[in-house]
Amino acid sequence: MNRKEFLLKSTAGAAMLSIPGGLGASVFTQNISQTAGKTIQILHTNDQHSRIEPFAANAGRNAGKGGFARRAQLVSRLRKENPHTLLLDSGDVFQGTPYFNYFGGELEFTLMSHLKYDACTMGNHDFDNGLVGFNKALPLAKFPFLTSNYDFTNTILEGKTGDTLIKVVNGIRIGLFGLGIAFDGLVPKKLIGETRYLNPIEIAQDRVRQLQQKKCDLIICLSHLGYEYEKDPNKISDLKFAAQTSGIHAILGGHTHTFLPKPTIVSNKDGKEVLINQVGWAGLKLGKIDFTFGKNGKIQQIAWNNHLMDEEIYA
């Protein structure tokens, strides 16, 4: 077995270890145990940046934190507590450690497939090896990429990513779509060929209408637009996007590496609440949002917990 095969197999094997026990969720609205209903657990990551292993012991405040194996154990634990679970990612899986330089994204996709991710969107760094590089690693991703506002017509990725996705979990219809950031200043033209960036607000409203027509109870956007841009207030961000759209229940964000202490609530253009969450970068945290639905199929309660990936998850 060569070095590449050994790392792929040994790391993936370690990632699938499980540990017993349970973790409680912090209360966001009300404690989910106080009401009867169907609770759907949404687990999410963003900006993993090829961080396969925990940070080194000399890495300052991040020392010893993170790592795919630790995340896999926590995901397994949480799924045992509530099997009605989706695991999602908001882009920038690639770039940041020698694992990406050596494997070109194959290891990241292999491990995410072992963790049984349900869907992912693309971030700007996922184009760092160009469309050809992404396409080479893509067969190892056993989950769909949702790229609603990237048009890959006449490129090698045409027809290889999705637009919207509906997952039925415990009778609840969950509609998903993904949005990527504009390429200007981030991704050189030579890496994306004829790929076209489409207006995220216009695209989102169209995709929301489609998902509503298909009777989705919960609509989630996987966003790599970025949480907020204080120095460029005109730039589209999750906060602006939420306020200018309607019909979206939750935005799971990425790109700005924002460690939110708790999800942000924004009023959309219809005055209804939208939940926004982002869990930093490098796999240091795993986001957890619990949506409890009443008998009428409406969201009744929401609870959350952004879990830090450190030794305490083994307790």
KEVO-769153 format. One record per residue (C-alpha): residue in three letters; x, y, z. Coordinates in steps of 0.05 Angstrom, whole numbers. Each point is the difference from the previous one (the first is absolute). Last residue first. Layout:
<atoms>
+------+--------+--------+--------+
: resn :      X :      Y :      Z :
+------+--------+--------+--------+
:  ALA :      X :      Y :      Z :
...
+------+--------+--------+--------+
</atoms>
This chain:
<atoms>
+------+--------+--------+--------+
: resn :      X :      Y :      Z :
+------+--------+--------+--------+
:  ALA :   -330 :    262 :    567 :
:  TYR :     25 :    -11 :    -71 :
:  ILE :    -29 :     66 :    -24 :
:  GLU :     43 :     34 :     52 :
:  GLU :     64 :    -14 :    -38 :
:  ASP :    -14 :     55 :    -50 :
:  MET :    -45 :     13 :    -60 :
:  LEU :    -43 :     57 :     27 :
:  HIS :    -74 :    -14 :     -9 :
:  ASN :    -45 :     56 :    -26 :
:  ASN :    -65 :    -16 :     36 :
:  TRP :    -70 :     18 :    -22 :
:  ALA :    -74 :     -6 :     17 :
:  ILE :    -59 :     20 :    -43 :
:  GLN :    -74 :     -8 :     17 :
:  GLN :    -67 :     -8 :    -34 :
:  ILE :     17 :     -1 :    -74 :
:  LYS :    -65 :    -15 :    -38 :
:  GLY :    -22 :    -69 :    -24 :
:  ASN :    -68 :      6 :     33 :
:  LYS :     17 :    -55 :     49 :
:  GLY :     56 :     43 :     27 :
:  PHE :     71 :      3 :    -27 :
:  THR :     64 :      4 :     42 :
:  PHE :     62 :     28 :    -35 :
:  ASP :     66 :    -17 :     34 :
:  ILE :     61 :     38 :    -23 :
:  LYS :     70 :    -28 :     11 :
:  GLY :     64 :     33 :    -26 :
:  LEU :     65 :    -39 :      6 :
:  LYS :     60 :     41 :     21 :
:  LEU :     75 :      2 :    -12 :
:  GLY :     -8 :    -32 :    -68 :
:  ALA :     49 :     48 :    -32 :
:  TRP :    -47 :     60 :      0 :
:  GLY :    -50 :     42 :     39 :
:  VAL :    -66 :    -33 :     17 :
:  GLN :    -53 :     40 :    -38 :
:  ASN :    -74 :      8 :     15 :
:  ILE :    -56 :     42 :    -27 :
:  LEU :    -73 :    -10 :     21 :
:  VAL :    -53 :     38 :    -40 :
:  GLU :    -60 :     33 :     35 :
:  LYS :    -60 :     26 :    -39 :
:  GLY :    -10 :     74 :    -16 :
:  ASP :    -17 :    -13 :    -73 :
:  LYS :     67 :     27 :    -23 :
:  ASN :     36 :    -45 :     49 :
:  SER :     10 :     15 :     73 :
:  VAL :     68 :    -24 :     25 :
:  ILE :     17 :    -47 :     57 :
:  THR :     73 :    -15 :     13 :
:  PRO :     22 :    -69 :     24 :
:  LYS :     42 :     -3 :     63 :
:  PRO :     71 :     17 :     19 :
:  LEU :     13 :      8 :    -75 :
:  PHE :     70 :    -19 :    -20 :
:  THR :      6 :     35 :    -68 :
:  HIS :     48 :    -31 :    -50 :
:  THR :    -22 :     51 :    -52 :
:  HIS :    -12 :    -52 :    -55 :
:  GLY :    -58 :    -40 :     31 :
:  GLY :    -73 :      0 :     17 :
:  LEU :    -59 :    -44 :     19 :
:  ILE :    -61 :     42 :    -17 :
:  ALA :    -65 :    -22 :     32 :
:  HIS :    -75 :      8 :    -11 :
:  ILE :      0 :     27 :    -71 :
:  GLY :    -67 :     24 :    -27 :
:  SER :     19 :     72 :    -13 :
:  THR :     60 :     38 :    -26 :
:  GLN :     31 :     69 :     11 :
:  ALA :     13 :     -5 :     75 :
:  ALA :     31 :    -69 :     -4 :
:  PHE :     47 :     21 :    -56 :
:  LYS :     22 :     62 :     38 :
:  LEU :     19 :    -40 :     62 :
:  ASP :     29 :    -58 :    -42 :
:  SER :     43 :     49 :    -38 :
:  ILE :     -6 :     40 :    -64 :
:  LYS :     51 :     55 :     -5 :
:  ASN :    -29 :     70 :      8 :
:  PRO :     25 :      7 :     71 :
:  ASP :     73 :    -10 :    -20 :
:  LYS :     42 :     13 :     62 :
:  GLU :    -51 :    -33 :     46 :
:  TYR :     -6 :    -61 :    -44 :
:  GLU :    -47 :    -52 :     32 :
:  TYR :    -13 :    -75 :      2 :
:  GLY :     34 :    -23 :    -64 :
:  LEU :    -32 :    -20 :    -67 :
:  HIS :     17 :    -74 :      7 :
:  SER :    -72 :    -18 :     15 :
:  LEU :    -35 :    -66 :     10 :
:  CYS :    -73 :     24 :     -1 :
:  ILE :    -51 :    -39 :     40 :
:  ILE :    -75 :     -6 :    -13 :
:  LEU :    -43 :    -38 :     51 :
:  ASP :    -71 :    -27 :    -12 :
:  CYS :     10 :    -11 :    -74 :
:  LYS :    -65 :     -7 :    -39 :
:  LYS :     29 :     -9 :    -70 :
:  GLN :    -27 :     69 :    -20 :
:  GLN :     38 :     28 :     59 :
:  LEU :     64 :    -31 :    -26 :
:  GLN :    -10 :     31 :    -69 :
:  ARG :    -18 :     68 :     30 :
:  VAL :     63 :     -4 :     43 :
:  ARG :     42 :    -15 :    -62 :
:  ASP :    -27 :     62 :    -36 :
:  GLN :     11 :     44 :     60 :
:  ALA :     70 :    -26 :      9 :
:  ILE :     20 :     12 :    -73 :
:  GLU :    -22 :     72 :      2 :
:  ILE :     36 :     12 :     66 :
:  PRO :     63 :    -38 :    -20 :
:  ASN :     11 :     38 :    -66 :
:  LEU :     34 :    -51 :    -46 :
:  TYR :     74 :    -15 :     -7 :
:  ARG :     18 :    -31 :    -67 :
:  THR :     50 :    -56 :    -12 :
:  GLU :     33 :      8 :    -68 :
:  GLY :     70 :    -19 :     23 :
:  ILE :      3 :     -5 :     76 :
:  LEU :     74 :     -4 :     15 :
:  LYS :     24 :     46 :    -56 :
:  LYS :    -48 :     54 :     24 :
:  PRO :     38 :      7 :     65 :
:  VAL :    -42 :    -12 :     63 :
:  LEU :     -3 :     50 :     58 :
:  GLY :      4 :     71 :    -28 :
:  ASP :    -64 :    -10 :    -40 :
:  PHE :    -28 :    -70 :     10 :
:  ALA :    -66 :     20 :     34 :
:  ILE :    -17 :    -44 :     60 :
:  GLY :    -38 :    -65 :     -4 :
:  LEU :    -72 :    -18 :     15 :
:  GLY :    -30 :    -68 :     15 :
:  PHE :    -70 :    -30 :      3 :
:  LEU :    -36 :    -45 :     49 :
:  GLY :    -73 :    -18 :     12 :
:  ILE :    -19 :    -42 :     60 :
:  ARG :    -65 :    -39 :     -2 :
:  ILE :    -17 :    -26 :     69 :
:  GLY :    -27 :    -72 :      3 :
:  ASN :     56 :    -25 :     45 :
:  VAL :     51 :     31 :    -47 :
:  VAL :    -20 :     12 :    -73 :
:  LYS :     59 :     32 :    -36 :
:  ILE :    -13 :     47 :    -58 :
:  LEU :     58 :     26 :    -41 :
:  THR :      9 :     62 :    -43 :
:  ASP :     49 :     18 :    -55 :
:  GLY :     47 :    -59 :     -5 :
:  THR :     71 :     -9 :    -24 :
:  LYS :     27 :    -45 :    -55 :
:  GLY :    -45 :     24 :    -57 :
:  GLU :     54 :     46 :    -29 :
:  LEU :     63 :     -9 :     42 :
:  ILE :     47 :     -6 :    -60 :
:  THR :    -25 :     67 :    -26 :
:  ASN :    -48 :     21 :    -54 :
:  THR :    -55 :     17 :     50 :
:  PHE :     27 :      3 :     71 :
:  ASP :    -48 :     53 :     25 :
:  TYR :     15 :     17 :     73 :
:  ASN :    -59 :     30 :     37 :
:  SER :    -34 :    -65 :     21 :
:  THR :     63 :    -38 :     18 :
:  LEU :    -21 :    -60 :     41 :
:  PHE :     54 :    -53 :      5 :
:  PRO :    -29 :    -70 :      9 :
:  PHE :     27 :    -55 :     46 :
:  LYS :     44 :    -61 :    -12 :
:  ALA :     60 :     45 :    -14 :
:  LEU :     55 :    -45 :    -26 :
:  PRO :    -23 :     10 :    -72 :
:  LEU :     12 :     75 :      9 :
:  ALA :     76 :     -2 :     10 :
:  LYS :     16 :      4 :    -75 :
:  ASN :    -56 :     49 :    -12 :
:  PHE :     28 :     48 :     52 :
:  GLY :     68 :     -3 :    -33 :
:  VAL :    -28 :     10 :    -70 :
:  LEU :    -43 :     59 :     23 :
:  GLY :     61 :     35 :     26 :
:  ASN :     47 :    -25 :     54 :
:  ASP :    -18 :     58 :     45 :
:  PHE :    -74 :     -4 :    -20 :
:  ASP :    -22 :    -28 :     68 :
:  HIS :     34 :     61 :     28 :
:  ASN :    -58 :     44 :    -23 :
:  GLY :    -52 :    -40 :     38 :
:  MET :    -44 :    -55 :    -28 :
:  THR :    -64 :    -26 :     33 :
:  CYS :     -8 :    -65 :     39 :
:  ALA :    -53 :    -54 :      9 :
:  ASP :    -18 :    -61 :     42 :
:  TYR :     67 :    -13 :     32 :
:  LYS :      8 :    -74 :     16 :
:  LEU :     60 :      5 :     47 :
:  HIS :     35 :    -51 :    -46 :
:  SER :    -18 :     45 :    -59 :
:  MET :     31 :     60 :     36 :
:  LEU :     63 :    -42 :     10 :
:  THR :      5 :    -18 :    -73 :
:  PHE :    -15 :     71 :    -22 :
:  GLU :     56 :     28 :     43 :
:  LEU :     49 :    -55 :    -22 :
:  GLU :    -12 :     12 :    -74 :
:  GLY :      8 :     76 :      6 :
:  GLY :     64 :      6 :    -41 :
:  PHE :     35 :    -57 :     37 :
:  TYR :     69 :     31 :     11 :
:  ASN :    -14 :     75 :      2 :
:  PHE :    -66 :    -13 :     35 :
:  TYR :     32 :    -42 :     54 :
:  PRO :     56 :     53 :      4 :
:  THR :    -49 :     45 :     38 :
:  GLY :    -44 :     60 :    -15 :
:  GLN :    -39 :    -12 :    -64 :
:  PHE :    -65 :    -36 :    -13 :
:  VAL :    -67 :     -9 :     36 :
:  ASP :    -14 :     73 :    -13 :
:  GLY :    -75 :    -10 :      0 :
:  SER :    -63 :      3 :     43 :
:  ASP :     -5 :    -71 :     26 :
:  LEU :    -60 :    -43 :     21 :
:  LEU :    -15 :    -60 :     45 :
:  LEU :    -75 :    -16 :      5 :
:  THR :    -30 :    -36 :     59 :
:  HIS :    -63 :    -39 :     20 :
:  PRO :     43 :    -53 :     35 :
:  ASN :     -3 :     41 :     65 :
:  GLU :     42 :    -22 :     59 :
:  LYS :     37 :    -51 :    -43 :
:  ARG :     11 :     53 :    -52 :
:  LEU :     31 :     45 :     53 :
:  ARG :     51 :    -52 :     19 :
:  SER :     18 :    -16 :    -71 :
:  VAL :      9 :     74 :    -15 :
:  LEU :     44 :      6 :     62 :
:  GLN :     44 :    -58 :    -19 :
:  ALA :      6 :     24 :    -72 :
:  ARG :     19 :     70 :     24 :
:  ARG :     56 :    -30 :     43 :
:  ALA :     26 :    -40 :    -58 :
:  PHE :     -3 :     60 :    -47 :
:  GLY :     44 :     44 :     44 :
:  GLY :    -12 :     62 :     42 :
:  LYS :     36 :     23 :     62 :
:  GLY :     69 :    -21 :     26 :
:  ALA :     26 :     71 :      2 :
:  ASN :    -50 :     50 :    -27 :
:  ARG :     18 :     54 :     51 :
:  GLY :     74 :     -5 :    -17 :
:  ALA :     19 :    -51 :    -54 :
:  ASN :     57 :    -32 :     40 :
:  ALA :    -37 :    -65 :     13 :
:  ALA :    -16 :     -7 :    -74 :
:  PHE :    -70 :     12 :    -27 :
:  PRO :    -43 :    -62 :     -6 :
:  GLU :      7 :    -41 :    -64 :
:  ILE :    -37 :      4 :    -66 :
:  ARG :     -2 :     76 :     -6 :
:  SER :     -9 :      4 :    -76 :
:  HIS :    -30 :     70 :      3 :
:  GLN :    -62 :    -19 :     41 :
:  ASP :    -33 :     65 :    -19 :
:  ASN :    -70 :    -20 :     24 :
:  THR :    -33 :    -52 :     43 :
:  HIS :    -71 :    -22 :     15 :
:  LEU :    -45 :    -45 :     41 :
:  ILE :    -75 :      7 :     -8 :
:  GLN :    -43 :    -41 :     48 :
:  ILE :    -73 :     -7 :    -17 :
:  THR :    -47 :     -4 :     60 :
:  LYS :    -71 :    -26 :    -12 :
:  GLY :    -49 :     22 :     52 :
:  ALA :    -17 :      1 :     74 :
:  THR :     24 :     60 :     40 :
:  GLN :     42 :     14 :     60 :
:  SER :     58 :    -44 :    -21 :
:  ILE :     18 :     49 :    -55 :
:  ASN :     21 :     52 :     52 :
:  GLN :    -27 :     66 :    -23 :
:  THR :     27 :     53 :    -47 :
:  PHE :     75 :    -12 :     -6 :
:  VAL :     11 :    -49 :     56 :
:  SER :     69 :    -33 :      2 :
:  ALA :     -2 :    -71 :    -23 :
:  GLY :     18 :    -59 :     44 :
:  LEU :     54 :    -51 :    -17 :
:  GLY :     -6 :    -75 :      4 :
:  GLY :     40 :    -62 :     17 :
:  PRO :     39 :    -52 :    -38 :
:  ILE :     60 :     10 :    -47 :
:  SER :      7 :    -18 :    -73 :
:  LEU :     61 :    -12 :    -45 :
:  MET :    -13 :     16 :    -73 :
:  ALA :     54 :     53 :     -8 :
:  ALA :     55 :    -49 :     19 :
:  GLY :    -18 :    -43 :    -60 :
:  ALA :      0 :     59 :    -47 :
:  THR :     68 :     22 :     25 :
:  SER :     29 :    -70 :     -8 :
:  LYS :    -29 :    -12 :    -69 :
:  LEU :     17 :     66 :    -34 :
:  LEU :     67 :      6 :     35 :
:  PHE :     20 :    -71 :    -20 :
:  GLU :    -24 :      8 :    -72 :
:  LYS :     41 :     64 :     -9 :
:  ARG :     62 :    -30 :     33 :
:  ASN :      0 :    -61 :    -46 :
:  MET :    -29 :    -68 :     19 :
+------+--------+--------+--------+
</atoms>
